[in-house]
Every structure is written in structure tokens, then in C-alpha cells.
């Protein structure tokens, strides 16, 4: 799964709020290394990690699941 857009939104929101990576890690309960890895475009964050980051930044996280390859 590609997270380019999600990374951009989370990083921009963090910077808009003048929150450092260290601060966001502490507020969200996500490890600093995990956050840095995610923001650098590496890694594969879990839904739980994404929710923690979104909650800490006042963002709403929604998932849409689409069935592919069927006409039903």
C-alpha cells in the first residue's frame, strides 16, 4: 500500500501546528523512530498507528474498502 498522500497530510498538519516529531511521538504514543520512518516515506504503519497520529493532530481517519474485479 502506498502512503504518499497520508504522509504528506500528517506531516503538513504537524508542521502547521508547529509540533515537532518528538512532541507528536509523545502526544500520540507512537514511537519516535516509527514516526520518523513513516514521515521519510519508509515503513508500513498499521491502522492503529495512523489512528493515533490522526487523533493527536485533530484529523479524521476513514478507510474505504472497495471490492475489485467483480461486477456485484
C-alpha positions in Angstrom: 0.0 0.0 0.0 1.2 3.5 -0.8 1.0 6.1 1.9 2.4 9.1 0.0 -0.7 11.3 0.4 -1.2 10.2 4.0 2.4 11.1 4.8 2.0 14.5 3.2 -1.2 15.3 5.1 0.2 14.2 8.5 3.5 16.0 8.1 1.9 19.2 6.8 -0.6 19.2 9.7 2.2 18.6 12.2 4.2 21.5 10.8 1.1 23.8 10.6 0.5 23.2 14.3 4.3 23.8 15.0 4.6 20.3 16.5 7.9 18.6 16.4 8.3 14.9 15.6 9.4 14.4 19.2 6.2 16.2 20.5 3.9 14.2 18.2 5.5 11.0 19.3 4.9 11.8 22.9 1.4 13.1 22.4 0.3 10.2 20.2 2.1 7.4 21.9 3.8 6.4 18.6 7.5 5.7 18.9 9.7 8.5 17.5 11.6 6.0 15.3 8.3 4.8 13.9 7.2 8.4 13.2 10.5 9.4 11.6 10.4 6.2 9.4 6.8 7.0 8.3 7.5 10.6 7.5 10.5 9.7 5.5 8.4 7.5 3.2 9.6 4.2 4.6 7.9 1.6 6.6 4.3 0.4 6.6 2.3 1.9 9.5 -0.6 -0.1 11.0 -4.1 1.3 11.1 -3.7 1.7 14.8 -0.6 3.9 14.3 -2.3 6.0 11.7 -5.3 6.5 14.0 -3.1 7.6 16.9 -1.3 10.1 14.7 -4.6 11.4 13.2 -6.2 11.7 16.7 -3.2 13.6 18.1 -3.3 16.0 15.2 -7.1 16.5 15.2 -7.6 14.7 11.9 -10.3 12.2 11.0 -9.1 8.9 9.6 -11.5 7.0 7.4 -11.0 3.8 5.4 -12.8 2.9 2.3 -12.7 -0.7 1.2 -13.6 -1.4 -2.4 -14.2 -4.8 -4.0 -12.2 -5.1 -7.2 -12.6 -7.3 -10.2 -16.3 -8.1 -9.7 -19.5 -6.7 -11.1 -21.5 -7.5 -8.0 
